[in-house]
Amino acid sequence: MVPPGPPPPPASDRPGSHRPGSKRLGSDRLVRRVRAICLALPEVTERLSHGTPTWYVRDKATFVTLWPDGHHDHRFPHLWCAAPPGAQQELVETEPERFFRPPYVGGRGWLGVRLDVQPDWDELAGICHEAYRAVAPRRLVELLDAR
């Protein structure tokens, strides 16, 4: 059985207890890093969706949404990513401190990725690439593979 969500954030990330000035700078840095990863993929565009940076294949299919300041009860920075079949269940079961089933899109197999711990940026790029592959047309995946 998949847990309903991630464990609570560390005390330093709870409302009213963050370090002054640290959240905004961290948010900007996260947006820049994820933007660079996603926009390097073929025919990717970015626009706000629900007020937060979201990346699309051919301006249609969403594959990554970044919540740099958290969303609803998840008051920590995180991504929602499309994922290949079975990936969400496996990662949530094996590493629940890092991965979770996100609201709204979790039922479609999307993966929630916590960013409030020091992210491994190579791994995060791999997760974004797999998200892209999960929604991109075959021709674009072949183009990516040819790089």
C-alpha atoms as an extended CHARMM CRD file, in Angstrom:
* protein
*
       147  EXT
         1         1  MET       CA              0.0000000000        0.0000000000        0.0000000000  PROA      1               0.0000000000
         2         2  VAL       CA              1.3070000000        3.4550000000       -0.9390000000  PROA      2               0.0000000000
         3         3  PRO       CA              1.4830000000        5.9220000000        1.9770000000  PROA      3               0.0000000000
         4         4  PRO       CA             -0.7700000000        8.9830000000        1.5610000000  PROA      4               0.0000000000
         5         5  GLY       CA              2.1320000000       11.4220000000        1.4800000000  PROA      5               0.0000000000
         6         6  PRO       CA              5.6150000000       12.2120000000        2.6970000000  PROA      6               0.0000000000
         7         7  PRO       CA              6.6160000000       12.4550000000        6.3280000000  PROA      7               0.0000000000
         8         8  PRO       CA              6.2540000000       15.9050000000        7.8920000000  PROA      8               0.0000000000
         9         9  PRO       CA              8.9400000000       18.4540000000        7.0420000000  PROA      9               0.0000000000
        10        10  PRO       CA             11.8010000000       19.0690000000        9.4320000000  PROA      10              0.0000000000
        11        11  ALA       CA             10.9970000000       21.5920000000       12.1650000000  PROA      11              0.0000000000
        12        12  SER       CA             13.1190000000       24.2170000000       10.3880000000  PROA      12              0.0000000000
        13        13  ASP       CA             10.7590000000       24.0650000000        7.3710000000  PROA      13              0.0000000000
        14        14  ARG       CA              7.5120000000       24.4720000000        9.2740000000  PROA      14              0.0000000000
        15        15  PRO       CA              5.6610000000       27.7790000000        9.0150000000  PROA      15              0.0000000000
        16        16  GLY       CA              7.0510000000       30.4090000000       11.3260000000  PROA      16              0.0000000000
        17        17  SER       CA             10.3270000000       28.5880000000       11.9080000000  PROA      17              0.0000000000
        18        18  HSD       CA             12.3440000000       29.0480000000        8.6970000000  PROA      18              0.0000000000
        19        19  ARG       CA             15.6190000000       30.8960000000        8.6670000000  PROA      19              0.0000000000
        20        20  PRO       CA             15.1390000000       34.5450000000        7.6330000000  PROA      20              0.0000000000
        21        21  GLY       CA             15.8180000000       35.0950000000        3.9470000000  PROA      21              0.0000000000
        22        22  SER       CA             16.7360000000       31.4830000000        3.2150000000  PROA      22              0.0000000000
        23        23  LYS       CA             13.4810000000       30.3100000000        1.6280000000  PROA      23              0.0000000000
        24        24  ARG       CA             13.3060000000       32.8780000000       -1.1870000000  PROA      24              0.0000000000
        25        25  LEU       CA             16.9470000000       32.4850000000       -2.2150000000  PROA      25              0.0000000000
        26        26  GLY       CA             16.5920000000       28.7160000000       -2.1690000000  PROA      26              0.0000000000
        27        27  SER       CA             13.4060000000       28.9410000000       -4.2370000000  PROA      27              0.0000000000
        28        28  ASP       CA             15.0460000000       31.0520000000       -6.9410000000  PROA      28              0.0000000000
        29        29  ARG       CA             18.0040000000       28.6970000000       -7.0920000000  PROA      29              0.0000000000
        30        30  LEU       CA             15.7300000000       25.6660000000       -7.4160000000  PROA      30              0.0000000000
        31        31  VAL       CA             13.7530000000       27.2690000000      -10.2330000000  PROA      31              0.0000000000
        32        32  ARG       CA             16.9530000000       28.1000000000      -12.1410000000  PROA      32              0.0000000000
        33        33  ARG       CA             18.3840000000       24.5920000000      -11.7320000000  PROA      33              0.0000000000
        34        34  VAL       CA             15.1930000000       22.7370000000      -12.7150000000  PROA      34              0.0000000000
        35        35  ARG       CA             14.5870000000       25.1700000000      -15.5890000000  PROA      35              0.0000000000
        36        36  ALA       CA             18.0580000000       24.4450000000      -17.0080000000  PROA      36              0.0000000000
        37        37  ILE       CA             17.4450000000       20.6820000000      -16.8440000000  PROA      37              0.0000000000
        38        38  CYS       CA             13.9980000000       20.7930000000      -18.4510000000  PROA      38              0.0000000000
        39        39  LEU       CA             14.6230000000       23.3980000000      -21.1500000000  PROA      39              0.0000000000
        40        40  ALA       CA             17.6220000000       21.4040000000      -22.4030000000  PROA      40              0.0000000000
        41        41  LEU       CA             15.2010000000       18.7180000000      -23.6350000000  PROA      41              0.0000000000
        42        42  PRO       CA             13.7910000000       18.7960000000      -27.1890000000  PROA      42              0.0000000000
        43        43  GLU       CA             10.7750000000       21.0520000000      -27.8330000000  PROA      43              0.0000000000
        44        44  VAL       CA             10.1690000000       21.9110000000      -24.1810000000  PROA      44              0.0000000000
        45        45  THR       CA              8.4110000000       25.1020000000      -23.1060000000  PROA      45              0.0000000000
        46        46  GLU       CA              7.8170000000       26.6270000000      -19.6980000000  PROA      46              0.0000000000
        47        47  ARG       CA              4.8710000000       28.5510000000      -18.3480000000  PROA      47              0.0000000000
        48        48  LEU       CA              3.1260000000       29.0120000000      -15.0500000000  PROA      48              0.0000000000
        49        49  SER       CA              0.3700000000       26.5800000000      -14.1900000000  PROA      49              0.0000000000
        50        50  HSD       CA             -1.5120000000       27.1690000000      -10.9480000000  PROA      50              0.0000000000
        51        51  GLY       CA              1.0140000000       29.9170000000      -10.2460000000  PROA      51              0.0000000000
        52        52  THR       CA              4.1090000000       27.7280000000      -10.3450000000  PROA      52              0.0000000000
        53        53  PRO       CA              6.7490000000       26.8590000000      -12.9890000000  PROA      53              0.0000000000
        54        54  THR       CA              5.6670000000       23.9590000000      -15.1760000000  PROA      54              0.0000000000
        55        55  TRP       CA              7.3720000000       22.3840000000      -18.1850000000  PROA      55              0.0000000000
        56        56  TYR       CA              5.6200000000       21.0170000000      -21.2570000000  PROA      56              0.0000000000
        57        57  VAL       CA              6.5010000000       18.9370000000      -24.2930000000  PROA      57              0.0000000000
        58        58  ARG       CA              5.4410000000       20.8180000000      -27.4320000000  PROA      58              0.0000000000
        59        59  ASP       CA              3.5570000000       23.2790000000      -25.2270000000  PROA      59              0.0000000000
        60        60  LYS       CA              0.9100000000       20.6230000000      -24.5270000000  PROA      60              0.0000000000
        61        61  ALA       CA              1.8980000000       17.6850000000      -22.3330000000  PROA      61              0.0000000000
        62        62  THR       CA              3.0330000000       18.5550000000      -18.8200000000  PROA      62              0.0000000000
        63        63  PHE       CA              5.9610000000       16.5110000000      -17.5430000000  PROA      63              0.0000000000
        64        64  VAL       CA              7.3530000000       18.4490000000      -14.5310000000  PROA      64              0.0000000000
        65        65  THR       CA              5.8420000000       20.9410000000      -12.1040000000  PROA      65              0.0000000000
        66        66  LEU       CA              8.0280000000       22.6380000000       -9.4810000000  PROA      66              0.0000000000
        67        67  TRP       CA              6.5620000000       23.7940000000       -6.1840000000  PROA      67              0.0000000000
        68        68  PRO       CA              9.5840000000       25.7560000000       -4.8590000000  PROA      68              0.0000000000
        69        69  ASP       CA              7.7470000000       26.9720000000       -1.7660000000  PROA      69              0.0000000000
        70        70  GLY       CA              5.5550000000       23.9290000000       -1.2430000000  PROA      70              0.0000000000
        71        71  HSD       CA              1.9080000000       23.2720000000       -2.0620000000  PROA      71              0.0000000000
        72        72  HSD       CA             -1.0680000000       22.6450000000        0.2500000000  PROA      72              0.0000000000
        73        73  ASP       CA              0.0350000000       20.4320000000        3.1580000000  PROA      73              0.0000000000
        74        74  HSD       CA              3.4430000000       19.7820000000        1.6060000000  PROA      74              0.0000000000
        75        75  ARG       CA              5.2180000000       22.8640000000        2.9370000000  PROA      75              0.0000000000
        76        76  PHE       CA              8.5890000000       22.0390000000        1.5060000000  PROA      76              0.0000000000
        77        77  PRO       CA             10.0330000000       22.4330000000       -2.0080000000  PROA      77              0.0000000000
        78        78  HSD       CA              9.2060000000       19.5560000000       -4.3230000000  PROA      78              0.0000000000
        79        79  LEU       CA              8.5640000000       18.4080000000       -7.8840000000  PROA      79              0.0000000000
        80        80  TRP       CA              5.6600000000       16.5530000000       -9.4060000000  PROA      80              0.0000000000
        81        81  CYS       CA              6.9800000000       14.4590000000      -12.3090000000  PROA      81              0.0000000000
        82        82  ALA       CA              5.4090000000       12.1420000000      -14.8300000000  PROA      82              0.0000000000
        83        83  ALA       CA              6.8800000000        8.6840000000      -14.2970000000  PROA      83              0.0000000000
        84        84  PRO       CA              7.1020000000        5.3580000000      -16.0900000000  PROA      84              0.0000000000
        85        85  PRO       CA              4.6670000000        2.6540000000      -14.9380000000  PROA      85              0.0000000000
        86        86  GLY       CA              5.5810000000        1.2330000000      -11.5250000000  PROA      86              0.0000000000
        87        87  ALA       CA              8.2200000000        3.8550000000      -10.7060000000  PROA      87              0.0000000000
        88        88  GLN       CA              6.0730000000        5.7680000000       -8.2400000000  PROA      88              0.0000000000
        89        89  GLN       CA              5.1780000000        2.7020000000       -6.1940000000  PROA      89              0.0000000000
        90        90  GLU       CA              8.7350000000        1.3940000000       -6.1350000000  PROA      90              0.0000000000
        91        91  LEU       CA             10.3440000000        4.6930000000       -5.1270000000  PROA      91              0.0000000000
        92        92  VAL       CA              7.7120000000        5.6080000000       -2.5340000000  PROA      92              0.0000000000
        93        93  GLU       CA              8.0470000000        2.1750000000       -0.9210000000  PROA      93              0.0000000000
        94        94  THR       CA             11.8630000000        2.1110000000       -0.9250000000  PROA      94              0.0000000000
        95        95  GLU       CA             12.6060000000        5.7850000000       -0.1370000000  PROA      95              0.0000000000
        96        96  PRO       CA              9.5480000000        7.4450000000        1.4770000000  PROA      96              0.0000000000
        97        97  GLU       CA             11.7550000000       10.1620000000        2.9800000000  PROA      97              0.0000000000
        98        98  ARG       CA             12.5460000000       11.4040000000       -0.5640000000  PROA      98              0.0000000000
        99        99  PHE       CA              9.5810000000       10.3870000000       -2.7310000000  PROA      99              0.0000000000
       100       100  PHE       CA              5.8100000000       10.5840000000       -2.3040000000  PROA      100             0.0000000000
       101       101  ARG       CA              2.5400000000       10.2190000000       -4.1490000000  PROA      101             0.0000000000
       102       102  PRO       CA              1.4850000000       13.7690000000       -5.0230000000  PROA      102             0.0000000000
       103       103  PRO       CA             -2.1200000000       14.9410000000       -4.7980000000  PROA      103             0.0000000000
       104       104  TYR       CA             -4.1990000000       15.2140000000       -7.9840000000  PROA      104             0.0000000000
       105       105  VAL       CA             -1.6790000000       13.5270000000      -10.3200000000  PROA      105             0.0000000000
       106       106  GLY       CA             -0.4890000000       10.7070000000       -8.0610000000  PROA      106             0.0000000000
       107       107  GLY       CA             -3.3580000000        8.4840000000       -9.1670000000  PROA      107             0.0000000000
       108       108  ARG       CA             -1.9200000000        8.6240000000      -12.6960000000  PROA      108             0.0000000000
       109       109  GLY       CA              1.4500000000        7.3620000000      -11.4740000000  PROA      109             0.0000000000
       110       110  TRP       CA              3.1970000000       10.7150000000      -11.1380000000  PROA      110             0.0000000000
       111       111  LEU       CA              6.0090000000       10.9770000000       -8.6260000000  PROA      111             0.0000000000
       112       112  GLY       CA              6.5330000000       13.5880000000       -5.9040000000  PROA      112             0.0000000000
       113       113  VAL       CA             10.2060000000       14.3810000000       -5.2840000000  PROA      113             0.0000000000
       114       114  ARG       CA             11.2380000000       16.2000000000       -2.1130000000  PROA      114             0.0000000000
       115       115  LEU       CA             13.8150000000       18.9470000000       -2.6010000000  PROA      115             0.0000000000
       116       116  ASP       CA             14.2140000000       19.9970000000        1.0350000000  PROA      116             0.0000000000
       117       117  VAL       CA             17.2180000000       17.7350000000        1.4500000000  PROA      117             0.0000000000
       118       118  GLN       CA             20.3950000000       18.3080000000       -0.5440000000  PROA      118             0.0000000000
       119       119  PRO       CA             19.3330000000       17.1590000000       -4.0280000000  PROA      119             0.0000000000
       120       120  ASP       CA             21.5760000000       15.0010000000       -6.1570000000  PROA      120             0.0000000000
       121       121  TRP       CA             21.3240000000       17.1120000000       -9.3210000000  PROA      121             0.0000000000
       122       122  ASP       CA             22.4620000000       14.3150000000      -11.6340000000  PROA      122             0.0000000000
       123       123  GLU       CA             19.7570000000       12.0550000000      -10.2320000000  PROA      123             0.0000000000
       124       124  LEU       CA             17.2190000000       14.8720000000      -10.4570000000  PROA      124             0.0000000000
       125       125  ALA       CA             18.1320000000       15.4140000000      -14.1180000000  PROA      125             0.0000000000
       126       126  GLY       CA             17.5890000000       11.7030000000      -14.6950000000  PROA      126             0.0000000000
       127       127  ILE       CA             14.1610000000       11.8820000000      -13.0530000000  PROA      127             0.0000000000
       128       128  CYS       CA             13.2110000000       14.8510000000      -15.2500000000  PROA      128             0.0000000000
       129       129  HSD       CA             14.4560000000       13.0100000000      -18.3500000000  PROA      129             0.0000000000
       130       130  GLU       CA             12.3410000000        9.9680000000      -17.4300000000  PROA      130             0.0000000000
       131       131  ALA       CA              9.3430000000       12.2720000000      -16.9030000000  PROA      131             0.0000000000
       132       132  TYR       CA              9.9170000000       13.6840000000      -20.3750000000  PROA      132             0.0000000000
       133       133  ARG       CA             10.1390000000       10.1990000000      -21.8670000000  PROA      133             0.0000000000
       134       134  ALA       CA              6.8610000000        9.2490000000      -20.1820000000  PROA      134             0.0000000000
       135       135  VAL       CA              4.8930000000       11.9190000000      -22.1070000000  PROA      135             0.0000000000
       136       136  ALA       CA              6.9360000000       12.8360000000      -25.2180000000  PROA      136             0.0000000000
       137       137  PRO       CA              6.1210000000       11.4590000000      -28.6610000000  PROA      137             0.0000000000
       138       138  ARG       CA              8.4010000000        8.6750000000      -29.8830000000  PROA      138             0.0000000000
       139       139  ARG       CA             10.1490000000       10.9500000000      -32.4090000000  PROA      139             0.0000000000
       140       140  LEU       CA             11.2390000000       13.3480000000      -29.6550000000  PROA      140             0.0000000000
       141       141  VAL       CA             12.4310000000       10.4860000000      -27.4390000000  PROA      141             0.0000000000
       142       142  GLU       CA             14.4800000000        9.2000000000      -30.3960000000  PROA      142             0.0000000000
       143       143  LEU       CA             15.8950000000       12.6980000000      -30.8620000000  PROA      143             0.0000000000
       144       144  LEU       CA             16.8790000000       12.7690000000      -27.1880000000  PROA      144             0.0000000000
       145       145  ASP       CA             18.5020000000        9.3340000000      -27.4650000000  PROA      145             0.0000000000
       146       146  ALA       CA             20.5130000000       10.4720000000      -30.5060000000  PROA      146             0.0000000000
       147       147  ARG       CA             22.2420000000       13.2290000000      -28.4880000000  PROA      147             0.0000000000
